[in-house]
Amino acid sequence: MGFRADCSILESPESCSIFNEVAGNENSDLFHSIELSDESIVCFASPLSKEQGYMARKFDVFLLSTSVDNPSLESMHVGYENGLPNLLQPFYLIPSPEGSFKVRGTGVVPWFTGTLLQQTAFSYAQLFGMEDSDDGETNYSFDVDLVSGRMIYSQPSYPVTNHFGKCFSFENEKKTYFRKTHSPEELEKLRVERASQIADQIAANKVKDKQETQQSNECVERSFKQLCPSCSHDDFLKRTVQAMVPGSTDSEMHAIFKKCR
């Protein structure tokens, strides 16, 4: 199984060449990840200036879990720079009965929104400081036309918000075979069951994250009291906040954060 992008149609082919080299290596994690995914999308954003030359060496891969028989519920967004992954972000694709999908986070920050329409369009956005929703302030987003491959990558907080680019998509033959060997009624039932499984998993993730956060916070406060037995709770809060400020040199609190989190 191979997955190659057509670098000749890109304005900046350097990142595409890097992708083809890594994805074409049967010993690479990327090769095996694409091979195991139901669908994969790779996107290349074009630099808008010389100052953005680093973007010529970046690409983003979306490894999608879209088949109802896939034991893995999670999909994954992997960002690459210079051929190495520098971002791993899991998310879920929740199927509707008719076969489209909603993008949702795993139940813990960061939050996500978006849609996947079979063979036609894919949108994916990370949201600022709120739970998964179809509305909300966007940190960054991808909007992809899967028919033409045209893509817009947006970062609203930056002076230049939109980067145009190109995406290439691939569908695993195993998924195609499964879809062809099951009736529409069977697939609809399985999609409803899978959506329920994902909803249950997201709820479980939220409970687990809340418990782990509480345990971490209790560990930090307990360790601080050992460091400073005479300090009050207000002293603890004040020093914690100060230690979290970028550039803080409070090595004692940083050591506590590291131990507890």
C-alpha positions as a printed Julia matrix, in Angstrom:
261×3 Matrix{Float64}:
   0.0    0.0    0.0
   1.43   3.36  -0.97
   0.45   6.94  -0.34
   2.12   9.68  -2.35
   1.21  13.31  -2.85
   1.63  15.02  -6.22
   4.26  17.64  -5.4
   4.21  19.12  -8.92
   0.94  20.98  -8.27
   2.12  22.7   -5.07
   3.56  26.21  -4.85
   6.03  25.07  -2.19
   6.94  21.42  -2.85
   9.59  21.04  -0.12
   7.18  19.81   2.58
   5.52  17.51   0.05
   8.84  15.9   -0.84
   9.56  15.38   2.86
   6.15  13.78   3.3
   6.64  11.4    0.37
  10.02  10.35   1.73
   8.66   9.62   5.24
   5.33   8.1    4.15
   7.1    5.94   1.56
   9.42   4.41   4.16
   7.91   1.09   5.27
   9.8    1.35   8.55
   8.34   4.73   9.5
   5.52   5.29  12.01
   3.74   7.45   9.43
   3.68   4.65   6.86
   2.12   2.23   9.35
  -0.33   4.84  10.71
  -1.67   5.54   7.23
  -1.82   1.84   6.47
  -3.94   1.2    9.58
  -6.27   4.2    9.21
  -9.65   4.01   7.49
  -8.98   7.33   5.77
  -6.02   9.7    5.73
  -5.7   13.33   4.7
  -2.39  15.17   4.32
  -2.37  18.96   3.98
   0.29  21.45   2.9
  -0.14  25.17   3.63
   1.72  27.64   1.39
   3.96  30.28   3.06
   2.78  33.84   2.42
   6.19  35.49   2.91
   9.88  34.78   3.44
   9.3   35.2    7.2
   7.03  32.17   7.03
   9.61  29.97   5.34
   9.29  27.44   8.15
   5.84  26.54   6.75
   7.54  25.18   3.64
   8.82  22.31   5.8
   5.54  21.62   7.64
   2.62  19.35   6.84
  -0.4   18.02   8.71
  -1.78  14.49   8.61
  -5.26  13.47   9.74
  -5.59   9.77  10.51
  -9.32   9.1   10.52
 -11.25   6.31  12.21
 -14.45   6.26  10.14
 -15.33   2.59   9.64
 -17.92   1.17  12.03
 -15.87  -2.03  12.43
 -12.67  -0.22  13.5
 -11.89  -1.19  17.14
 -10.15   2.17  17.64
 -12.61   5.01  18.28
  -9.95   7.75  18.16
  -8.77   9.7   15.16
  -5.52  11.65  15.25
  -4.14  14.95  13.97
  -0.35  14.77  13.6
   1.64  17.88  12.77
   5.08  17.4   11.18
   8.04  19.75  10.78
  11.21  18.7    8.97
   9.84  15.16   8.77
   9.37  14.77  12.53
   6.08  14.86  14.47
   5.73  17.89  16.76
   1.99  17.67  17.46
  -0.15  14.67  18.4
  -3.8   15.54  18.97
  -6.47  12.83  19.34
 -10.1   13.57  18.56
 -13.3   11.72  17.71
 -15.43  11.5   14.59
 -19.03  10.88  15.68
 -21.06   9.27  12.85
 -24.58  10.25  11.95
 -26.96   7.5   10.76
 -26.53   8.55   7.11
 -22.72   8.5    7.21
 -21.47  12.06   7.81
 -19.41  12.87  10.92
 -19.03  15.53  13.59
 -15.55  16.37  14.9
 -15.37  16.37  18.69
 -12.61  16.4   21.29
 -11.83  13.55  23.67
 -13.63  15.14  26.62
 -10.66  17.15  27.94
  -9.05  20.34  26.68
  -8.46  21.33  23.95
 -11.94  21.4   22.42
 -12.77  20.84  18.76
 -15.5   21.26  16.19
 -15.87  20.34  12.53
 -17.45  17.93  10.08
 -16.49  15.2    7.63
 -18.79  14.74   4.66
 -17.97  11.52   2.84
 -15.73  12.15  -0.18
 -16.61  15.86  -0.35
 -15.45  18.06   2.56
 -13.57  18.08   5.85
 -13.41  20.87   8.43
 -11.48  20.78  11.68
 -11.01  23.56  14.23
  -9.51  23.9   17.69
 -11.48  26.18  20.0
 -10.35  28.5   22.77
 -11.39  27.73  26.35
 -14.81  26.15  25.9
 -16.31  22.72  25.48
 -16.85  21.15  22.06
 -19.47  23.12  20.18
 -20.48  24.15  16.7
 -19.81  27.73  17.77
 -16.9   29.32  19.56
 -13.72  31.33  19.16
 -11.26  29.53  16.91
  -7.57  29.0   17.63
  -6.82  27.43  14.24
  -8.81  25.64  11.57
  -8.59  23.59   8.37
 -11.28  23.74   5.67
 -10.74  21.17   2.94
 -12.55  20.49  -0.33
 -11.87  16.78  -0.75
 -12.95  16.84  -4.39
 -10.49  19.5   -5.6
  -8.02  19.22  -2.71
  -8.14  22.98  -2.08
  -7.55  23.94   1.53
  -7.69  27.07   3.7
  -5.71  27.03   6.94
  -6.7   29.85   9.32
  -5.22  31.32  12.49
  -7.52  34.24  13.44
  -5.19  35.48  16.19
  -2.35  36.11  13.71
  -1.99  39.28  11.55
  -2.3   37.21   8.35
  -5.09  34.77   9.05
  -5.57  32.65   5.92
  -3.08  30.35   4.23
  -4.12  28.56   1.08
  -2.85  25.12   0.3
  -3.54  21.66  -0.98
  -4.65  18.39   0.59
  -4.57  14.81  -0.64
  -6.86  12.09   0.69
  -6.7    8.32   0.74
  -9.3    5.69   1.66
  -8.28   2.26   2.94
  -9.49  -0.58   0.72
 -10.57  -2.58   3.78
 -13.11   0.1    4.68
 -14.42   0.19   1.13
 -14.86  -3.59   1.19
 -16.71  -3.53   4.52
 -19.09  -0.85   3.28
 -19.84  -2.77   0.09
 -20.55  -6.03   1.93
 -23.16  -4.57   4.32
 -26.6   -3.23   3.56
 -27.5    0.46   4.15
 -29.75  -0.64   7.03
 -26.93  -2.59   8.68
 -24.51   0.31   8.32
 -27.03   2.79   9.75
 -27.56   0.61  12.82
 -23.82   0.18  13.34
 -23.25   3.96  13.03
 -25.84   4.65  15.74
 -24.14   2.1   18.02
 -20.7    3.6   17.35
 -21.93   7.14  18.07
 -23.25   5.88  21.42
 -19.9    4.18  22.18
 -18.02   7.41  21.5
 -20.42   9.47  23.64
 -19.89   7.03  26.53
 -16.1    7.22  26.07
 -16.11  11.03  26.07
 -18.17  11.03  29.29
 -15.74   8.56  30.9
 -12.77  10.68  29.79
 -14.3   13.77  31.44
 -14.79  11.94  34.74
 -11.23  10.57  34.65
  -9.76  13.99  33.82
 -11.69  15.63  36.66
 -10.41  13.01  39.11
  -6.81  13.32  37.91
  -6.97  17.14  38.09
  -8.29  16.99  41.65
  -5.56  14.53  42.68
  -2.9   16.73  41.08
  -4.18  19.87  42.81
  -4.28  18.08  46.17
  -0.72  16.85  45.61
   0.51  20.38  44.87
  -1.13  21.86  47.97
   0.05  19.01  50.2
   3.64  19.36  48.94
   3.52  23.13  49.46
   2.41  22.68  53.08
   5.42  20.41  53.61
   7.63  23.12  52.11
   6.06  25.9   54.17
   4.1   24.56  57.2
   3.3   28.05  58.53
   1.9   29.37  55.22
  -1.84  29.98  54.81
  -4.08  28.83  51.94
  -3.94  32.36  50.51
  -0.13  32.17  50.59
  -0.35  28.91  48.67
  -2.64  30.37  46.0
  -0.52  33.5   45.59
   2.75  31.59  45.22
   1.17  29.04  42.85
  -0.08  31.77  40.53
   3.27  33.59  40.6
   5.15  30.36  39.84
   2.97  29.75  36.78
   3.82  33.12  35.21
   6.18  32.71  32.21
   9.74  33.5   33.29
   9.18  32.54  36.92
  12.36  31.35  38.7
  10.59  29.65  41.63
  12.44  26.33  41.34
  10.79  24.9   44.47
   7.26  25.3   43.08
   8.36  24.14  39.62
   9.68  20.95  41.2
   6.32  20.43  42.92
   4.43  20.97  39.66
   6.67  18.44  37.95
   6.18  15.85  40.69
   2.4   16.24  40.9
   1.48  16.79  37.25
